[in-house]
Amino acid sequence: MDFFELIKRRRSIRKYKPDRVPAEVLEKIYEAIRLAPSAGNLQAYEVFLVEDRERLGQLAEAALGQDFLRQASAALVFCAAPRQAGREYGRRGETLYALQDATIACTYAHLAAAALGLGSVWIGAFDDEAVWQVIGAPKGLKPVAVLPVGYPAENPPPTPRRNWKDFVHPV
């Protein structure tokens, strides 16, 4: 599929079929994450795979009751690694570059999932401490996004978007 067609067709999916996503399909998403650009190529992020039903339920609770997470085949939790970026770029690396790296990696995963016929939705509303408990991550990492993935059980219509002329400002 053409890239521009992909971004036009991508939707936020909150209903999933019960089918499991095979490991080889998930590995294609991991490869997209690996190839995502990052500040100084430090890849200052870690990604945690959650497939266990009980943990997906705990993740749904940590995500402030977003229960559709329970239906997903898996969820990827993207965490920024501030210390990793900070070693090279100091405070700006800790506070900005690591966050950017993790969010770019999540964006690549989100688009890769859509290209593979999977549904996903970016989740940014969650309790950090509760997410840490679910994934068992070291405290030095900062969870920034949860991306449930699975085969879509819905086909939502496009959402309204601003015209690019409303946000592009020539200077």
Residue pairs with C-beta under 8 A, 6 or more apart in sequence:
1 9
1 115
6 111
6 114
6 115
7 111
8 158
9 114
10 110
10 111
10 114
11 114
11 119
11 152
11 155
11 156
11 158
12 120
12 121
12 122
12 156
13 119
13 120
13 121
13 150
13 152
13 154
13 156
14 68
14 121
14 154
15 68
15 71
15 119
15 152
15 153
15 154
16 68
16 71
16 72
16 73
16 119
16 148
16 150
16 151
16 152
16 153
17 150
17 151
17 152
17 153
18 71
19 73
19 150
19 151
20 73
21 73
21 74
21 118
21 149
21 150
21 151
25 116
25 118
26 49
26 74
26 149
28 112
28 116
29 76
29 109
29 112
29 113
29 116
29 149
30 47
31 112
32 108
32 109
32 111
32 112
33 47
33 105
33 108
33 109
33 112
34 43
35 108
36 43
36 101
36 104
36 105
36 107
36 108
37 104
38 44
38 45
38 97
38 100
38 101
38 104
38 105
39 85
39 88
39 89
39 93
39 97
39 98
39 100
39 101
40 85
40 88
40 89
40 97
42 84
42 85
42 88
42 93
42 97
42 101
43 101
43 105
44 80
44 81
44 82
44 84
44 85
44 93
44 97
44 98
44 101
44 102
45 78
45 79
45 80
45 81
45 98
45 101
45 102
45 105
46 78
46 79
46 81
46 137
46 141
47 76
47 77
47 78
47 79
47 105
47 109
48 76
48 77
48 79
48 135
48 137
49 74
49 75
49 76
50 56
50 59
50 74
50 75
50 76
50 77
50 134
50 135
51 73
51 74
53 70
55 134
56 69
56 70
56 72
56 74
56 75
56 148
57 69
57 70
58 130
58 133
58 134
59 69
59 75
59 77
59 131
59 134
59 146
60 66
60 67
60 68
60 69
60 70
61 130
62 126
62 127
62 130
62 131
62 133
62 134
63 69
63 123
63 125
63 126
63 131
63 146
64 125
64 126
64 127
66 123
66 125
68 121
68 148
69 75
69 123
69 146
69 148
71 148
71 150
71 153
72 148
72 149
72 150
73 149
73 150
73 151
74 148
74 149
74 150
75 146
75 147
75 148
75 149
76 106
76 109
76 146
76 147
76 149
77 131
77 134
77 135
77 137
77 143
77 145
77 146
77 147
78 102
78 103
78 105
78 106
78 109
78 143
78 144
78 145
78 146
78 147
79 102
79 135
79 137
79 141
79 142
79 143
79 144
80 98
80 99
80 101
80 102
80 141
80 142
80 144
81 98
81 101
81 102
81 140
81 141
82 93
82 94
82 95
82 98
82 140
82 142
83 94
83 140
84 98
85 93
85 94
85 97
85 98
85 101
86 93
86 94
86 98
87 93
89 97
98 142
99 142
99 144
102 142
102 144
102 145
103 144
103 145
106 122
106 144
106 145
106 147
109 120
109 147
109 149
110 120
110 122
110 147
113 119
113 120
113 147
113 149
114 120
117 151
118 149
118 150
118 151
118 152
119 149
119 150
119 151
119 152
119 153
119 154
120 147
120 148
120 149
120 150
121 147
121 148
122 145
122 147
123 145
123 146
123 147
123 148
124 144
124 145
124 146
126 143
126 146
128 142
128 143
131 137
131 143
131 146
132 139
132 141
132 143
135 143
137 143
